[in-house]
Amino acid sequence: MLYSIDSTIVNVALPHMQGSLQITQDQSSWIVTSYIVISAIATPLAGWLGTRFGLRTVLLLSIFGFTLGSILCGLAQGLQDIVLYRIIQGAFGAALVPLSQVTLLQNFERSQHAKVMALWGMGVMVGPVIGPTLGGWLTETLTWRWAFYINLPIGLIAGLGVMAALPSSDAKQHRPFDLLGFVLLSLAIGLFQLMIDRGQSQDWFQSGEIVAYAFMAALFAYMYAAHSYTTEHPFVDIHLFKDVNFTISMLMMFIIGLTLISTSVLLPGFLQQLQGLTPTQAGVLMAARGVASIAAMMLGARLQVLLGPRITTLLGILISAGALALMSQFSIDTPKSLIVWVGFAQGIGSPLAFMPLSLIAFATLSDRMRTEAGALLTLIRNIGASVGVSITIAALTVSAQTNQSYLVEKFTLYSPLRWLQSGVTPGANSSTAMLMGEIGRQALGIAYANDFFILAVCTLVAAPLIPWLHNGKLAKPTTTVVSDH
């Protein structure tokens, strides 16, 4: 939760940060961009570090580094300060989610993996949901700086817990560091994330900046692929992708990341822009999603035993897609009770799909590959989230403009009957302005509905991949023989 809450909590505080730090809206986007890009670059590195220096050491360093970065963010006095400290946050925080998952898998018997992954999944799934609620409340009640200070007590508890509970010595592998591979992969990921994050503000491929990012990201990705197949110890072990379970799970994790975070970004905007709610009120309505996610995590562990991981995953995908299809019917007059119930349904569906995949991905991998595999799964899920948010925001803007143009065509000087029905006199500035404002509002409502429909279709795309997953017994745990000498 230390990491996953922070992925959404800052978005609510951005408008307040602009005034306090005296920065423009475009400049404030770098507060989010710097964190996302550095996290993406550092995530694959987390796998190598955990393998080389041990999970306990890297986790402790990550927790305290992330907590220190959070305190510094709260103390920032200008744009340069906050961007630098967000980079520190992203660099140290990248290892938290993947290595915490691998730590649990390594320290519990396989028969207990479903239960411990349910508990672990609560932090990953619930964090982005309660982030906007917590961020809105802290910002309105105190200041935006508390959106960062809140990490201090959580970080201390997490750090002390790791120190007390994890063994001081764990398995380490003396694997050579592929510096060239790391540089090439980092450049490819970083440039791709920059393209995705800045595409909307720069009009996508109409901008030379975005075209350059795309070209260079593709070039470095190709160079990294060629390098990996010709070097003895590549930065990312290519043997991982020969495992069908892991490869299919990565594809499905990309889709889950795309739909889960996009909904968390779209729904607060829908509630605030079209239904006039405050950030806190919108967060309270979305809280049902978080409550349902917690319940679904515990339910999912039992369902996996009764139905198997593939059926449980399919059930989660169908529930999530059904909830998003209902959201595609939302309008500006949708009652709040329906929004709560649909959010509750989605909160059940997403964990039921996410949790079995978190286990299936590792089921047929050897223990030595787990750390690296955990980092890659987190990376692909985060990239899916970035792609999803960018696509849905771009689609929202285009759809709203198109719908408004279509609706405005109904109110011309040559359609007096429609003007008469609306109670507005053409040319009366105040009343005409009110009508145009309402048309814009209705157009935006249709655009939100279109976005939710797109996400419902994207969710269903994952369903045909399920038969490729192995539904048999999990691989037997590796037995370590300890010599007396």
VENNOR-V445488 format. One record per helix or strand. SS is the DSSP state (~ for helix, > for strand). FROM is the first residue (numbers start at 1). LEN is the number of residues. Records with the same first field share a line. If there is no record, write none. Layout:
SS=FROM-LEN ; FROM-LEN
//
This chain:
~=2-20 ; 25-29 ; 55-21 ; 79-29 ; 110-32 ; 146-20 ; 179-20 ; 204-3 ; 208-21 ; 238-5 ; 244-30 ; 279-29 ; 309-19 ; 336-28 ; 367-42 ; 416-7 ; 429-33 ; 463-6
//
